[in-house]
Amino acid sequence: MPLNVTVEVDDEKYPLADHGKPASLLDIALANHIHLEHNCGGSCACTTCHIVVKEGEENLSEMQSDEEDRSNSTRRRPSPSHSRLGCQAIVRGNVVVEIPK
């Protein structure tokens, strides 16, 4: 969202775009020509790849302490339970995310 794009991923093709953790939302977005800011190159050093999880939060990897610390520093964060960094959130099933402007 808001692009209304659906992406299906073949697990055997990781890493896809070589940014962020393999199979992360950032990796998947870039490999599918979906623009997601990532000023630090996907190394969890900034918050520009911040996304909001709308559905399927249970299908993402658990937030690690470095991501939580970094996420807490962003003012765009709408809700701690629905905010993730695209470079760190590994997809393990169907998810719907919003890329904030």
FENPE-V344476 format. One record per pair of residues at least 4 apart in sequence whose ideal C-beta (glycine too) atoms are under 6 Angstrom apart, sorted by sequence separation. I is the first residue (numbers start at 1). GAP is how many residues later the second one is. D is the distance in whole Angstrom. If there is no record, write none. Layout:
((I,GAP,D) (I,GAP,D))
//
This chain:
((20,4,4) (25,4,6) (38,4,5) (53,4,5) (63,4,5) (67,4,6) (91,4,6) (22,5,6) (29,5,4) (40,5,4) (63,5,5) (84,5,4) (20,6,4) (40,6,4) (77,6,5) (15,7,4) (19,7,5) (20,7,5) (29,7,4) (39,7,5) (14,8,4) (19,8,6) (14,9,5) (39,9,5) (17,10,5) (26,10,6) (38,10,6) (16,11,5) (19,11,5) (37,11,4) (38,11,5) (15,12,6) (26,12,6) (71,12,6) (17,13,3) (36,13,5) (17,14,4) (16,15,3) (26,16,5) (67,18,5) (9,19,6) (19,19,6) (67,21,4) (20,22,3) (44,22,5) (19,23,4) (26,23,5) (44,23,6) (47,23,6) (50,24,6) (76,24,6) (7,25,5) (44,26,6) (50,26,6) (52,26,6) (47,27,4) (53,29,5) (60,29,5) (61,29,4) (52,30,6) (53,31,6) (51,33,6) (59,33,5) (59,34,3) (51,35,5) (59,35,6) (49,36,5) (59,36,5) (49,37,4) (49,38,5) (56,38,5) (56,39,4) (55,41,4) (54,42,4) (44,43,6) (44,44,6) (53,44,6) (54,44,6) (42,45,4) (51,46,5) (52,46,4) (51,48,6) (36,50,5) (26,60,4) (25,61,4) (26,61,4) (24,63,6) (36,63,6) (25,64,5) (24,65,6) (24,66,5) (20,67,3) (23,67,5) (23,68,6) (21,69,6) (1,97,4))
//
